[in-house]
Amino acid sequence: MKLVAIIIAFFSLTAYAQVDQEQFKSWHKKTRIQNYEISYVDHGEGKPIVLFHGIPTSSWMYRNIIPKLASLGYRVIAPDMLGMGASQINNVPNYSLSLENQSKILSELITNKLGIKHFSAIVHDFGGPILWDMLGHSEIAIDNMIILNTFAFKQGWNHGYNFMTRQLMNLATTPLTDKMFFQSAIRSMIDNPGQFKEDELESIIEGYVNPLIKGAGRTYKVLYYSVKSIENNMLSKFQQNLLKIDPKTVTLIWGENDKFLSSSKQVEQFKNHLQLNSDQVYIINEAKHLILEDQFEQTYKIIKDKL
């Protein structure tokens, strides 16, 4: 399988201005869906593009690309899932945090609250399956699809979930240890933390970790604990729903060193399932799971060229 390799030699994240937490917080708007408060960014004007985050992240992962896409003439929508980011975290039962219900909530936000039926999409991690599920129950049409390190197939999805990892996670996410656990988890998803100045790296990680230690960590665990059920019961449905998307509109961009979602096995299955050409598949060197932290400029350039 021929893949397009992007070799990074002269670019790094420090080559552009980082959006800080206060600035990012000021962009958020609030609405109520299913009697829960849902937070989202709605930035710019023009054709809509919706950015779907996964776990244990939030819309924070898109903070630097939002203004760039808006400057290109897009209306950029970046929601926080229920129980994640700036959306309501407390007083939410576990069943409301399920992938299926997250899909319903974001469908309600996009199609009814914001009145959007046609849009482009960028998905990452669990954000992919949430959109794959939406395709089965919502009257939406995808103009362009940018897929970043997500999953729809069993092979190459290295979630590592079992009884032992559940017990270890429960031990690691007590009030005394959860901050350290999530800081380490986020750092492990970045290929080369040394590319950042120490204060920049601390700010980046803090933007991910703050919601987690305030309660979003429970949502992360609920969704992570559901992966075996998703693997056994939902992947075939997601694969069928993916076929509703015009394959000519799809671009895969993947961090080569992602330990959770294989850049060879998972990408190969996406490519074969959607019959993608080689020029629709980009493997980014020196990048792990958080591709927009590792290699922002190169990832953004591909996205801009493909939209």
N, C-alpha and C positions, 0 to 999 in steps of 0.2 A: 504494500500500500504506500503510495507516494504521498507524503505530507509536506506542506510548506514549512520549512524551518526558519524561524526568525532569530537571527543571532544578534544578541545585544552587545555592543562594544562601547558605545559612546554616550548612552543615555542612562539616566537614573532618575528616581523619583524626586530627588532634590533639585532637578532642573526646572521645576515649576512650583508655583506658590500653593502651599497646602491650605485648605480651608480649615479654620480652627473650630472648636466645639461651640463657641458662642455664636459665631456667624452661622454655622449649620443649624443650630437650635432656632435661630430667628426665621429660618425659612419654613418651619413646620406649621401646618394647619391641622385643625382637629374637626372630626365629625363623629357622629354616633351611629353605629351599626350593630344590630342585635343587642342594643342597649349597652354596648361597650364603646369606650372612646378610642378611636383609631386616628393615628397621626400619619401625616403624609406631607411630602414636598410637592408643590405644584409650581413649577418655575419656568418662565418663558412663555412664548406664544408661537403658534404654528401647528404643524402636524404633531400629534401626540406620540410620545414614546414612554413606555412604562418599564421601570427598573425593578425587578423582583429579587430580593435578597434571600439568603438561606439562614442556616444556623451554624455557629452561635453568633451570627453577625446581625446587622440591621441596615437600614438605608445609609448609615454612616459610611459603608464601604463604597458608596457611589458619590460621596461628597465632592470629590475633585472633578468628576466627569459631568456632573449636573450643569454647572455654568458653561462648560465647553459645548455641550450639546445644545443648551439654550442659545448660545451665541451663533449656532449654525441655523437657527430658525425653528427649533423644536419646542413644543410644550412638554416639559419633562416631569413625569409623575413618578415619585419614589415613595411607596408606602412602607410603613413598618407593620409587620405581621402583628396580630393580636398577641399580647404577652411579650413582645420584643421591642427593642428600641424605645421610642417615645410613646408608643401606644400603651393602652391600659395593661398593667402588669398584675395588679392585686385584685382579689375578689373575682378571679376568672377560674371556673372549674376546668379540670383536665380535659373533659370531652369537648369543650369549646376551643381548645388549643390544637385539636387534631388537624392533620393535613387537609382532610375533606372540608372541615369547617373554615379553615384559613382560606381555602379556595372560594367558598361561598362569600365570605366577608370581602375579599378583594374583588370578586366579581360585582358585588353590590356597590362597592366604592367606585369602581371604574365605569360600569355601565349605567348605574342609576344615579349615584351621587354626582358624578362628573360628566355623565352623558356621553361617554366615549364607547364606540363600538368597533371602530377601525383604529388600530394602533400598531406601532412597531414595539418590539420587546427585547430587553436584555435580561437574561436569567442567570442565576448562579446558585449552585448547591440546591437546597430544598425549594428555592424559587422556581426551578425548572418543573419538578413534579406538581407544584401548586398550579402552574399555568397549564401543564398537560391535563390536569384534572378539570380546570376551567373549560378547556376545549370540549369537554364532554357534556357540559350542562349549561353553558352560557352562549348567547348569540354574539360572539365576537369574531372578528376577522383580523388576522395578523398580516401586516404589510411587510415587515422585515423581522427576522428572528436572529438575534445574536446569542449564542449559547456559550456560556463560560463555565467550565468545570462543574457539571451537574450530572444527573444520572437518569437513566430510563431502562437500564439493563442490569441483570444480576452479575454477569462476568465483568470484573474490573471495578465493581463497587465495593471497596474494601472498608466497610463500616466497622468491622471487628466486634460487633455486638454479641455478647453472650452473658450467661449468668455471672461469670466472674467479673467482666468489665462493668456490669451494672453495679455490683457490690463495691468495686473500687471507685466508681464515680460517686456513689452515695457517700463514701468515706471522704472523698476529696472535695466535696462541695458542701461541707458543713460551714456555718458562719465564720469559723476560725480559719478555714483553709480555702474558701471559694475564690477569693481574689487572687491568691497565688496560683491556684489551679487554672483559672481562666486567662491570666496573664501568660502563663506558660503555654496554654493551648493556642492562643492567638499567635504568639511568637513562633511556635512550631509550624504555623501555616505560611510563614514568610520565608522565602528561600535564603535571603542574605540580609539579616537584620543589620549587619555592619555597614550597609550602604547608607544608612541614615545617621545623622547626628543623634546623640543620645537623647536630647530633649525632644527632638522630632519623633523618635521612635516611641518614647514614653507617651507623647500626646496621641499618636496613632493608636497605640494599644489601649490607652485609657478610654478613647472614644468607643471602642468595642466593649471594654470590660465594665464600664460604669453601669449600663443597663442590666448587665448580667448579675452583678452583685446586688442590685436593687430589686431583683425578683425575676428578671428575664431568664436567669439560669434554670428556673423550674420549667419554663417553656422549652428551652433547649433540651432538657432531659426528657420531657414528655415526648417530643418529636424523635429524639434519638432512640428512646426505648420502643418506638413504634416501627423501627426499621425492618425487623423480621416480618411483621405483618405486611408491611408495604412490599417487601421483597417477594413474599409468597402469594399475595392476593391482589396487588394493584399494578405491578409492572406491565403485565400484558395489556391492561386497559390503557395505560399511558402510551404504550407503543402504538396501539390502534389510533388513539387520539392524535398522536404526532403526525399520522398520515393525512390528517385534515389540513396540514400546512403545506403550501406550495414549496417543494424542496428547493426551487430556484431562489427563494427568499432567505434561505438559512445559511448562516456562517458559524462554524465552530472555532472557538479560540480557547486554547487549553494550556495550562501551566505544565511543562514537561515533567516536573518533579513532584507532582501532586501524589501524596501517599494514600489519599482516600479514594481518589477517582482516577484510575489508570489512564494515562495519556495514550496508551497503545490499545488496550482492550476495550475500554468504554468508548473512546473516539472511533475505533474501527467499527463498532456496532452501530453507532449513530450514522456513520458514513454509509455503511451497507444498507441499513434500514431505510434511510431517506434517499439513497442513491445519489450521494453528493459527489461532485467533482473535486479533484485535488485542490483547485483554486478556491474552494469554499472551506478548507481546513487549514488552520494555523496552529502549530505547536510552538509555544514560546519558551525558549531556553532560559535557564536561570530563573525559573518561576515555579512556585508551588501552588497551593490552593487559593491563596489571596492574590490572584494575578494582577488586580488593579493596584495593589501595594507594591508588588515586586517589579512589574514592568509596565508602569502606567502609560508612558508616552507611546510605546510601540502598540500596546493594546488599543489605546484611543485612536491611533492613526488607522488601524485596521477597521475599527468600528465606524469611524468617520467615512472611510472610503466605501464601506459596504452598505451604509444606510441609503 
